[in-house]
Amino acid sequence: MDAATTAAGGPAWRRGFLLTQEWEDTAAGCTATYWGKGDDGAFRLRVNVRPVFFVPQGLALPADLDAVERRPLALRTFARRPVEALYFRRQADLQRARERLAAAGVPVHEGDINPSERHLMERFIHAACAFDGPSSVADGVLRVEQPRMQRADFTPRLSRLSFDIETGSARQLYTVACHFRDGDREECKVFVAAHGRHRKGSPAVYCGDEAGALAAFLDLVRRLDPDLLCGWNIIGYDLPFLAETGNAAGMNLALGRDGGAVRLLEGGGGRWSAQLAGRVVVDGIPALKSAFFDFEDFRLETVSRELLGRGKLLDFAGRDTQAEIDRLFREDKEQLAAYNLRDAELVDGIVAKTGLVDLLVSRSQVSGMLLERLGRSVAAFDHFFLPRLHRKGFVAPDRAAIESGEPLPGGLVLPPLPGLFEHVAVFDFRSLYPSIIRTFRICPYAALMAGTNPVRTPTGAVLSGSEHILPDYIAELMAVRARARTAGQEALARAVKILMNSFYGVLGSTACRFYDPALPTAITGTGQWILRAARDRLEAQGFRVLYGDTDSLFVQLPAADTAAPHDAGRRIAAAVNAFLAAMLRDTCGVESALELEFQRYCRRFYLPSARNVHAPPPAEEADPYGRAEGAAKRYAALVQHADGRTELLTVGLECVRSDWTPLARRVQRELLERAFHGEPYEEWLRQQVRDLRAGLCDRELAYHRRLRKPPAAYTHNQPPHVRAMLLLPPERQRVGAIEYVMTLRGPVPVELPHADADYAHYVEKQVRPVVEDILALQQRTFEGVIRGEEQMRLF
């Protein structure tokens, strides 16, 4: 018998992983429904819950408040007033009572908690759970009524269906391609909205029309019963399009395990989500972004080329992609089906290559947020903090009671010194803000209990050194991360890091019920103090600090340390850690949880200037070579590993930004390589300009931009990408990405003829800006190099 089963009370208990949750009011009361995946397949748990909130004791409340029970509790508000709980039969009753009390000026506490979420958090359930109760099986799903539930350890094996659609210029559905994976089992189908004859070995299934193709897709989902529905921009495009197609045919987009339709919901910041009963929609773009994966851009072609070494089946470069899709549907439906299926297969390959499912599961297990709610950092904070706060004897205010505050300070940026340098060591404080929280006990509960064993931060905030919640939780998470890294569980280690790094942002958000500007200010202010102290210590010992940013320091090593730079870096980090530990103990009376790590050694290092190349300073102030103050968060380095290998690292420069053309990115990267390796570049740069003007770089001239609103909405100012979009036929104009080329006529979409590229524009606006600063640091000018003139240094 395993440990989880024993802890759950015996072999009758089952274990599983919760995928989705929801609640509903019925005549009998409020019911929470949880769908999940266990060892024996899918399951559904239905349990009656009692919505509840808290109010101060002793208040006269309306007699007709719909509360079914009032119970005094041994809990208090932050103002130290005892509270009583008001229980309701239905969530709607709670909402009405909450509104009436708010109008009457009665403070309500925790009245905004989702009842199905409260049921989990008060049991410390973090996605995985143990359950038992009366059960039955219907349609292959285990159904348990009124189960007992508690926390358990369980990691599921989730099946996934990756799908993609192709559509026509008249907004008609052409094909739906599906790639299903469950362990080693795979299945591929492409449903074609047309009549045709099936070819042996082809995945294409001819369904007659759009309604037939959609119905076949829904039947496949019901038969295969995937846990995850994956795709690329499926929340922004595919699912809304399929829902629209279904509405036109009188069909619901019934993708839920309960036969229900998908619900598309708009959240904060214009973000959309898709919710289903028993299945989770994983859109590759936001899923990878939320996990801090970084690519040149997030087009499927770009990401798949980088990760998988292959891309789309057909290359429509220089042609009207939509016109080609329309042509294939008319003339070669089998080829269109193969093209569509490749996209679905690429999504599946990206999910597998990145370990995305393992990461999402780990994030759910760590944060407590079910897969459909990942990324809601404020809710994740509530999930672990509220039940622990209750056990400390307090209840929290409603979020509605929190007032907006002023913008909070950020991390310290030490002004960079622009130039080309040798022998630079990069140091980084491991999890700086979580470590500061641990060191100084920064926590809403510690602030509440500040009179007990007080600790004072360098910013003047006073907190309890012994009564706290968040620092202990971070210590638990750091121990979990350390074990995960030792065991090679990279997904779990990454999930813990993502959660820990969210805590500062949550405490600094007025959407958090624990918002107090003194807490995030104490974190960032202490971080600034620590970075300055480390910088001052290094400089006092003779080191040259070139740059510092929030939690990083860039230090030039003296000649004596260049023979064994990696050993020197580790020695320097250990010395700074010892200094900080002694300083914090002596000045603040705390034990340091800070750890400065030696991150990398850079054989060559480049810090660019911050000047605007399109708006140079006045002539009387200008450096003859264009140099100025350093630019923050931008650098390049030739990193040398301990085994002697070298690699080019670039941060924030044009060569890693998708808003610059491929031409600019390539030229800057190649110039950096030459500068770092001491290779001549003058003739090479002149050849780049000659090739550009000769038309040999035409495939590298496209700008990639995104419209955030319809083109017609840009009335006062029409930037180039909008003007390019307006050249397309009206049915092709849309919100979203566009690629265009600057021609002598202005911006033109790549789909339209553009043989008259404005090469002078690309020389001045793309090549010159990305090389000029590097040349200036070597006392050269762009004009001088292009003309082949040697520039003399002025003294």
N, C-alpha and C positions, 0 to 999 in steps of 0.2 A: 504494500500500500504506500503511495507516495505522500510526501509531506503535505501537499495542498489538500488532498482528500482527507487526511487525518485531521488537519486543522479545521476542515469544513464540517466535521462531525460524524463522518462515517462513510462507508462505501455507497450509500444510497444517493449521496450528493453527486451531481454532475458538474463539470467545469466547462466554461466557454468564454468566448470573447465577444463583447457587445459591439455591434456595428452601428445601430441607429436607435434613437429613442424618440418617443412622442407621448403626449397626453391628450386626453379628451374628456369632456364633461358629458355624462349621461344622466338619465333620471335617477340612477342609483348612486351617483357620485362621480368622483374624478378617478380615472384609470390611466395608469402609465403602462406603455407597451414598449418592450425592448426586443429587438431582433438581433440575433448573433449567430456565431459559427462555433461549433464544438467538435469534439472528436468524431461524433456520429452524424455530423452534417448541420444543417440550419436548424435554429430553434426560435421560438417566440415565447416571451414571458409577459404575462398580463397580471398586474397587481393593483389593487385599490390603494390610493394614497390620499392623505388628508392635507390639503393646502393649509399653510399656517403663516402668520406673521406675528410680530411682537409689538406691544405698546407699553408705555410706562404704567405701573400699577397705580391704582387709586383714582383714575380718571373716570368721569361720568361719560359713558358711551351710550349711543342711541340703543333703545331696547330692541328695535327691529333691524339689527345689523346683519342678520343671517348667519352669525357665528353659531356653531353647534356646541362649542365648548369654550369656556374661558378658564385658564388654569394658571395660577401664580407659579413662577419658576425662580429658581435660585440663580438667576442671571441678571446682569445689569447692563444699562446703556453706557456709552463712553462718558456720560455725565454722572455716572455712578447711581442712577436711579433704578430700582428694581423693576422688572418687567413681568408681564403676563403674556401667555401665548393665546392667540385667538385662532381656533381651528374651524375650518369651513368644509362643507360637503363637496362643493364644486369650486373650481378655480374662478369661474365667473362671479360667484358670490364673494370671493376674496377681492377681486378687482373692484367690484362695486363698493365694498366696505372701505377699501384703501382710498378710493376717490372721495368718498364722503368724509372720512376722517381727515384727509389732507385739506379739504375745503374748510373743515372746522378748526384747522390748526393743530390737530393731534399728530404728533410725530409717529410715523410707522417705521418699523425696523425690519429689514429683509423681506419686504412685501413684494419684491421684484424677482424673487428666485423662482425659476422654472420648477414645477412640482416633481417632474420626473428626474430632473437633475438633482434636486435636494434629496430624493430618495437614495441616489447613488452616493452623494458626497458625505452624507451622515453615516454611511456604512463604510467609508474609506475605499469604495470600489473605484479602481482605475482601469476601466474597460474590461479587464479579466475578472471573472467572478465565479463563485460556486453557487449552485441553486438546487433546490429540491421542492417537490410538491406534486399534486395530482397532475398526470400528464396523459396525452394522447398523441397520435401521429396522424396527420392529414396532409395529403399532397407532398409527402416526403419531408414534412417539417414537424419537428417535435414541438408540441404546444403545451405549456405549463401554466396552470391557473393558480393565482395567489401563491407564488413561490416564496420561500425564504431565500434571501440573497445575502451574500457576504463576499469579502475580498478573497481572491485566490491568485495563484500564479498560473498563467496559461498563455501560450503563444499559438495562434491558429495558423493553419495553412489555407490561404485564401485563393480562390480561383478568380480569374479575370477575363473579361471580354473586351478587347480593344476594337473600336469601330471607327469608321470614317465614312463620310458621304461625299458624293460629287453631285453638283447641281448645275442647272442650265441658266443661260442668260435671262430667260423669262421666269426665273424663280420656280423651276420645276425640279423634282427629285429625279436624278438619273440612276444612281447606284448607292447601295449601302454595303460596305465591305466589313467583314467581321473576322477577327482572329481570336480564338478561345484557347486558354491555357489553364490546365489544372494539373500541377506537377509535370509529369512527362506526357500527359495527354494533350493533344492539340487538334483543333478543327478549324477549317477556313471555309467561308462562304461569301459570295458576293451576290446580292439580290439586285436584279436589273429591272428597272421600271419600263419594260418593253416586252414584246413577243419575240421569241427566237427559239432556235433548236439547241438543246444542250449538247456540248461537245465532251466526249469522253476525257476524263482527267481535268476538265476545267472546273474551277470553283464557281463559275457563273451560274446562277439560277434565274431563269427568265420568268417574271411574275406578271407580265401583261401591262400593268400600269403602276402609277405611284402608290395607290392604295394597296395593291397587291404586294409591292416591294416592302412597304411599311408593315403590313400584316405578317409577312414572312419573317421580317426582322424581330417583331414582337414574339412570334412563335418560337424562334430560335432562342431568345432570351429565356422564355418559360421552360424550354426543354433542357437547356444547358445549365440554367440556374446559377449564373456567376455571382460571386460576392461583390466584385468590383466591376464597374463600367468605366473603361479608360479611353482617352482620346486626346486630341490636340485642339484646343479652343472649342471643345464640345459644349461647354457651358455658354460661351459667347455666340456660337453659331449653330453647330450641329443639332443640339437638342431643341433650341427654339425653332429651327427650320422644320424638324420632324414633327414638333407639336403643331406647328402651323399647317403642315401637310395633313396631319391627322384630323385637325379641326375641319379642314375643307372636305375631308372624306367622311366626316361623322364618326371618327375614331378617337379614343383617348390614347395618349402615349403611355400605355399601361406597362411600365417597366418595373414596378414595385413587386416585392415578393407577395404582397397581399392583393395583387392585381390592380393597385392604385396607380394613378398617373404621376409623372414626375412633377415636382413643384419647383419652379424657378423663382428665386427670391433675391431681391436687391438688398445688399447690406451697406455698411458705411463706406465712404470713399468711392462709390460707384461700383463696388465689387458685387458680383453675382454668385449665388450658390445654387446647387441643384440638390433637392432632397427627395429620397425615395424610402419607402418602408422596406427594410431588410437588405438593401444594397447601397453601396457608396459610389458616387461619381468621382472619379479621379481625373481632373483635367491636368494634363502634363505641364502646361505652362505655369499656372499659379502654384502647382505642387512643387515643381523644381525651384521656383523663385523663393517660396516660403522656406525651403530647406537650404537656401543660400548657395545654390548652384549658379555658376556664372558662365555665360557664353557671349560670344560677340553679338548675337541677337538670338531671339527665341523662336525663329522660324523652324519648322520641322526639318527642312533641308539642312540648315546650319547645325542644329543640335545632333542630328543623326550622322552627319558627315564627321563631326568631331568625335562622337562617342563610338559609333559603329563602323566608321570607315566606308559607309555607303549612304546613298541618298535616294531621292525619288526615282522611279523607273524611267521617266521621260524628262528631258531637259527642254523647257519651252523658252529658254533665254532668247531675248530679242524678238519674241513673238507674242501675240495676244493670247495669254493663257486661257482665258474664258472662251475665246473663239476656237482654240484647239480642242478644248473639252467638248464644246458643242459639235465640232466636226467628228470627233471620235464616237460620240453617241450616235451620230447619223451613219457613219461609215464603218466603224470597227469597234463594236460594243465589247468584244472579247479583250481587246487591247485596253479599253477604258476600265474594264473590270480588273485587269491585271495591275494597271496603274493605281487604282483605288485600293486594291488589296495591299500593295506595297506600302502605302501610307499606314494602314492599320498594323502591318507587320513591323514597321519602323517604330511605331509607338510602343508595341510590345517589347521590342528590342531595347529601347531606351529605358523602359520601366525595369527590365531585367538588369541592364548594365549598371544603372545607378543604384540598384538595390532599393528602389523607391518604396516598394511595398513594405519591406522590412523596416525602413526608416519611419514610414507612416504608422505602422503598428507599434514601434518602439515609442514614438512620440505620444501615441494614445495611452500606452501603458504608463508612461512617465507622468504626463500632464493630467490624466483623468478625462480629457476631452475625447469623446467618441470620434471616429474617423470623419464623420460628417461635420464636426465642429472644430476640427484642428485649425490653429491659427488664431483662435479667440483667446488672446493672452489674458485679458481681464477676467474672463470666465474661468480660465485655468487657475488663476490666482485665487479666486473665490473657492474653487473646488478643494484646494488643499488647506486654505487658510481658515475658512469659516468653521468647519467642524473642530479644528484645533482651538480656535478662539472661544467657541462655546464651552469647551472643556476647561478653559481658563476662567470661565464665569462671565463672559460678556457676549452681547449681540452687537451686530454692526448696523450702521444706518443704511437706508435706501440710497441708491445711486442718485436719485432725484434730489436728495438733500445736499449734494456736493456742489459748491459754487466754483465757477471758472476762475482760473488764476492767471497770473502773468507768465509769459514764456520763461522757461527754466534755462539756467546756464548749461552749456555743453562742456565737453572735455577741453583741456588745455592744448593749444597748438604752439609749440616753440618755433619761432620764425626760422624757416629753412635758409641755409646759405647756398645760393645757386652755384653750380659748378660741376666739373668732372673731377672725381676723387678716386683714390686708390685705397684699398685695405679698410673697408668699412664693416663693422660688426653691427648687426641689428638685434636689439633686445626687445622683449615683449613681456608685459605683466600678464601672467596666466589668469584669465577670468577676473580682470581688475575689479569691476564693480561688484560682482558677487563676493570677492575676497574682502573688499571694503565693508560690505554689509556684515560679513562674519566678524571682522576685526572690531568694528565699532558698534555692533549689535543694532544696526539700523533696521527698524521694524515698526509697523504701526502699533503693535502691542507693547513693544519696548518703550515707545514714546508715551503711551498711555500710562505706563508704570515707571516713569522717569525718576520718581523719588526713591526707588529701591535700588541700592548699589549703583549710583549714577555714573555714567561714562560720558565724557564730553568730546565731540568731534572737533577737528581744527576749525570748522565753520561756526562753532558755538552751540550746535544742537546737543541737547542732553537726552540720554536714553538710559534704560535700565541695563546694567551689566549682567543681570541674572534672570530677568523675566523677559523672555522673547520667544518668538516662533520662527520667523523667517531665517535667522542665522542657523538655527539647528537644522532646518529643512535643507538649506544649502549645503551644510556639512554632510547630510545624508546623501544628497545628490552627487556631491563631489566624490564620496566613497564609491557610489554606484558607478560613476564614470571611470574612476581609476580601475576598478575591477573589470569593467567592460573593455577598456583599452588593453589591459593585461591579457584578457581572454580573446582578443581579436574581434570583439563584438562592436564593429565600427558604427553600425546603425544605432545601437543603444547609446554609445558614447556621444554621437552627434546629437541625438534626441535630447539628452541631458543638457548638453551645452546650449542648444536652442532655447530650452525652457529657462535655464538659469539666466541667460542673457536677456530674457524678456522682463525680468523683475524690475529693473530700473525704469524701463519704459512704462510699465504698469503703474508704479508708484508715482510717476510723473504725469499720469493721465487723469483728467477730470472725469473720465468715464469709470474710474475706479472708485469704489465706495470708501476706500481708505486714503483717498488723496489728501496729502498734506505737503505743501510746497517745501516745508523745512526738510523733509526726508530726501527727496531727489536732489535738493540743493546740497544737502550734507554729503551725498554720494559723489556728485561731480566736483564739489569744492574740495573734498578730501582727495579725490583723484588728482586734481590740479596741484595740490600741496605736495603730494607724494612724488609726482613727476618732477616738480621743481627741485625737491630735496634730492632725488636721485641724480638729476642733472648737475646740481651744485656739487654733490659729492664727487662725481666723475671729473668735473672740471678742476676741482681742488686737487685731484691726484694727477693732473696733467693731461687728461684725455680731452679731445676736441669733440664736442657734441654738435653734429651738423644739423640735426632736426629732431623734433619730438612731436608726437601727436597722440593725445588721450592716454594710451597705454603702451606706446612704443618709443624707443630711443635709438637714434642712428649715430654711432660713435666711430670716429676714425682712430684706428689703432696706431700706436707709435711703431717705429721701425723694429724695435726689439721684440714686438709681439707678432710680426708678420711671418716668421718662420713656422710657427705652429698656431695659426689664428684660431682654430676651433678650440684648442685647449685654453688659449687666452680668453676667448669669449666666455667659456664656462667658468673660468676663474674670476673674471670680472663680475659676472652675474652673482656668484656666491658671495663675493665681498660686498656688493650692494645690498643683497638680502640680509646679511649680518648687520650691516650698518642700519638699515631701516628697522629691523627687529629691535635693536638696542634703542634707537631713537623713539620708537613708538612706546616702548616699555618705560623709558625715562620721562618722556614729555606727556604722554597720554594715559599711562598706566594700563595699557592693553597688550595682549599677545598678538603678534602679527600673523595673519593668515596670507600675507602677500608673498608672491613668488615671481621674481624676475627671471625670465628664461633667456638664454642665448638662442636666438632663432636661426640666424644664418650669417655666413661670411660672404661679403661681396668683394671680389677682386677689383672690379671697377664699379663706380656708382655715379649716377647722374641726377642732379636736382635742377629742374628747369626754373627759369625766371617767371615771375607772375605778370609780366607786362602783357598788354593786349596788343597782339601783332597787327590788328586792324586799326588801332588807334594809338600810335606811338606817342610818348611824352613830348612836350614842347622841346624844340631844338636846343634851347639853352640849358635844359635839364638832362638831355639825352646822353647816355653812354654811347660813344661812337660805334660800339659793337652791339648795341641793343640790350645790354644786360640791365637787370633791375632786381628788385627784391625777389626772394624765392617764392615758389608756388606751393601751397600746402596740398597734401594728399596726391601728389604727382611725383613719380620718380621712376628710374630704370636702373637695373643692376645686372652685372655679370656675376651670377652667384656661383661660387666654387664650393662643391661638396667635399666632405672629408675624404672621399675616395679619389678626388682630383677631377671629377666630372664638372663641367660648367653648363649653365643654362641662362638664357636671357629672361629676366623678370621685368615686367612693366606694370605699373599701377597708375591709373588715372590719365595716362597719356592718350593721344589721339589713336595710337595703333591698337588700343583695346576698346575703343568706343565705336558703337555701330552708327553714330550720327556723323562719322567721317567716311569718306569714300574708301573702297578697297585700295585705290591708288595711294591715298595719303597714308593709310595704315601700313602698307607694304614698304613705301619709301622710308618712313620714319623707322620702322623696325630694321631695315637693312642698313640705314645710316648708323643706328646705334650699334649694331653688330660690328661695323667697320671701325667706329670710333673706339669701342671697347677693346678690340683686338689690335689696335694700332695700324690698321690697314689704310692705304690711301683712298680718298673718296672723291677728290675733285673731278677727275675724268668720269668716274661712275655717275656722279650727280648730273654732270652735263649731258651724259648719254641718256639719263632718265628723262630729261626735258626734251631732248631731240626725239626720243621714242614717242613721248606723249604727243608732240606736235605732228609726228608722222602718222599718227593713228594706230600705233602699235599697242596702245594701252586702253583701247576703247572698251574692253570688257571690264575695266576697273573704274569706270566713271560714274556708276549709278549711286545716287543718294537714296538712303532708305529712311523714310519718315513716316509718322503716324498722325492721322487726323483724329482729334479727340471729339469732334462734333461734325455734323453734316457740312459739306463744302459750302452750301448756300448760307450757312450761319456765319461765315466769316465775311462780315460786311464792311468793317472799318479798316481791316488790315488783312491782306491776302498774301501770306508767305509763299515761297516758291512751291512747296509741296501741295498747297491748296490750288494754286494756279495750274499746276500739272494735272491734278485730279479733275478740274473743271474742263479740261480738254477731252476727257473720255465721254462716251455717250451717256446720256442721263441715267440709263438703267445700270451703268457700271459705277456711277459716283456713289461713294459710301463712306462711312466712318471706318477707320482702320488704316492699314499700312499701304504705302505706295512707293514705288521705285521710279525715279526720274533722272534725266540727264540734262545738264545745262547746255543749251545750244545757243547759236547766234540769234535765235528767235525767242529765247527764254527757256524756262523749264518745260520739258516734254516727257510724258510717261514712257517707260522703256518699251511698252507695247506698240507705240506709234513710231513712225520713221524718225530717226534722229541722227542722220549722217553728217549734220553740220554742227558737231560738237564745238563748244566754245573753249578751245584749248588755252587761250590766254586766261580765261577764268580759272581753269584748273591749275595753271602755273602759279597764279597769284593767291588763290583762295584755298588750295589744297597742298601743293608741293611746298611752296615758300613757308607757310606757317609752321609746318612740322619739322623743318630743318633749320630754320633761321636761328633759333635759340641755341641749338647745339653748335652751329657755326660760330655764333657770337662768343660762346664760352671758350672757343679756340682762337678768338680774335680774327674771325673771318666774317665776311658779309656774303649774302646770297648773290648779290649782283656781281661782286668780285669773283666768286667761284664760277658763276655761269659764264662770265666774260673771259675767264681764264687769267685774271689779273691777280698777282700776289699782293696781299694787303700787309702793310707795315704797321707794327705796333706803335701807338703814340704814347709818349711819356710826357 
